[in-house]
Amino acid sequence: MNPPRGQARIVATRAYLPEGRLSNEELASAFPDWGPEKIHAKTGIRCRRIAAESECASDLGVKAASRLFDDGVCRREDVDFLLFCTQSPDHFLPTTACLVQDRLGLPTSCGALDFNLGCSGFVYGLALAKGLVETGSARNVLLITAETYSKYLHPEDRGVRTIFGDAAAATLVSAAGADGARLGPFVFGTDGRGDDKLIVAAGAARSPRGREVKDGDSHGLHSPDHLFMNGAEVYSFTLRAVPQAFRRLLAAAAIGPDEVDYFLFHQANKYMLDALRAKLEIPPERFHADIESTGNTVSATIPIALEGALESGRVRPGDLVMLLGFGVGYSWAGALARL
Amino acid sequence: MNDAAFLAELAETLEVPADRLTDDFPLAGGNWDSMALLVVITAIDKHYGVIVDPAPLWKCKTVGALRRVIDETRLKRSA
């Protein structure tokens, strides 16, 4: 029998960062015309965490979820749906969520699926979880966002190697109680014209592997087998799409920005975050910008930021936060959450 | 004045004195890189209220060409 319906809320989130590290000093030794401080000044990053060769998204996701269980947030047997967001699945098939269900010891009555989104993935995942909870289809949804982009990066592409790091986060979404915690409204956006601006072109059904590396143009190295990013185009898209989503989300909730306690945007890089904060006129004390020790961890950046903000007291239970993810696809989504 | 403020930011990014940024100042190599492109996109948005596509900006060989792209974009957006 399906559980009774109720409004959804974020219960808790826990992150896991792999032990491997790539520091600015190591990058500078590979790319001598970019010193460590220059890299930090450009990106806001000093160190990225990198999964081991044998470590995949499922491994990171299992470790993140285990923190939720070990901290007593919920019991494994209480999870009745698993959403696994990744663009670096362990295999093309089977679904990585199925592997994770088994490794976490979740009940076999648990639903489980993968969905393929990047920087917008966490917010889309919250929307899916909200739908499951509020239709009475599930009571406790475990949303895992796990990414190992490092496995897609060409060793000579300094642009993307300075930006991206690996990580996972596990977030529990459950029916709301009497404390006022809520999830929503949401806004979404998609523009497939951005498909080739951040892409791993080869390796799946459309294009086989094994094509020669095409040497760099002004946008850096372009190898179909590796992650290609046209940073300027992605940046330009962000400056257009994010302010619109920001305004649409506030309008959907019929509130002004001053009524939002804290803004947690996708932590892409510090330059982009500073530009967005200035453009949206958000005071720095209410805007999260910290990827110094993680890099851009794609769909995990927002939950990592949320966990950090709660731990440090920048965000407290009862606060209204805006979560806004944007990037690869192009895809974007925003949500308000009363914690 | 928008032009002066924009040129001041461009000069800072290129690490040259602002008074050297005449229309025929070349944009090639050195500090004219992908990061400079982001700074220019941001500065154009801040000072002129338009977001310019990166591709035509990257093709600019001089400051004058950059200013023409900005003017064309502003004209198109206001039409």
Contacts between the chains, C-beta under 8 A, distances in Angstrom:
chain1	res1	chain2	res2	distance
A	42	B	35	5.5
A	159	B	34	6.7
A	218	B	34	7.1
A	218	B	58	5.6
A	219	B	34	7.1
A	220	B	34	7.3
A	230	B	54	7.5
A	231	B	34	5.8
A	231	B	38	7.0
A	232	B	34	6.4
A	232	B	37	4.7
A	232	B	38	6.3
A	232	B	41	6.7
A	232	B	54	3.5
A	232	B	57	7.7
A	232	B	58	7.0
A	233	B	53	8.0
A	233	B	54	5.5
A	233	B	55	7.7
A	235	B	38	5.3
A	235	B	41	6.2
A	235	B	54	7.6
A	236	B	41	5.8
A	236	B	51	5.8
A	236	B	52	7.6
A	236	B	53	6.4
A	236	B	54	5.4
A	239	B	41	7.0
A	239	B	42	7.5
A	239	B	45	5.9
A	239	B	51	5.1
A	240	B	51	5.5
A	271	B	35	7.9
A	271	B	38	6.2
A	272	B	38	8.0
A	275	B	42	4.9
A	275	B	45	8.0
A	278	B	46	7.6
A	279	B	45	7.0
A	279	B	46	7.8
